Amino acid sequence: LVRMNSAPFKIYSASAGSGKTFTLVKEYLKVCLQAKSHQKFISILAITFTNKAAAEMKARIIKSLKAFSKPALAGQTELDMMRLIVEETGITKKILQDRAQRVFEAILHNYSQLSIGTIDKFTHRIIRTFAQDLSLSANFEVEMEHQALLKRSVDFLIGRSGEDKKLTR
């Protein structure tokens, strides 16, 4: 697992099965649990490549926070995570339990503010925000299937032939 650190954000690059999701969840939780506000998660953006990874990360964050607030019910993975966070942050277990409960409740009440998603959804959201500035129609669509896009482009060009002399030639 390689951590690249030259900006106020962190990038983790590693092969499959090396513990990226565990590390990302741990770092995410450390930021949330060290913050003065239990609403810190609202200002965090976590981006992954797949919907599956984003869903897994959200599920692990929720599961970990719930387990931290009630360690007697926690599984071994959550206990290991809790131990690491205590070691790496210096927060006592009791304070961690209390903060985890508050962050857990805040996330449940503001789940739509939990910004963990794919790079595709993130860029789509930015483009939609600036659609007018980019001279895009307000109801633009993003086509992910290149074959469908190619077919539409060919159909469009064929439809314009005869109208446009350069294109017809």
Secondary structure as GFF3:
##gff-version 3
##sequence-region A 1 169
A	DSSP	beta_strand	2	4	.	.	.	ID=ss1
A	DSSP	beta_strand	11	13	.	.	.	ID=ss2
A	DSSP	alpha_helix	20	34	.	.	.	ID=ss3
A	DSSP	three_ten_helix	40	43	.	.	.	ID=ss4
A	DSSP	beta_strand	46	48	.	.	.	ID=ss5
A	DSSP	alpha_helix	51	69	.	.	.	ID=ss6
A	DSSP	three_ten_helix	71	73	.	.	.	ID=ss7
A	DSSP	alpha_helix	76	89	.	.	.	ID=ss8
A	DSSP	alpha_helix	93	109	.	.	.	ID=ss9
A	DSSP	three_ten_helix	111	113	.	.	.	ID=ss10
A	DSSP	beta_strand	116	118	.	.	.	ID=ss11
A	DSSP	alpha_helix	119	129	.	.	.	ID=ss12
A	DSSP	alpha_helix	146	160	.	.	.	ID=ss13
A	DSSP	alpha_helix	165	168	.	.	.	ID=ss14
###
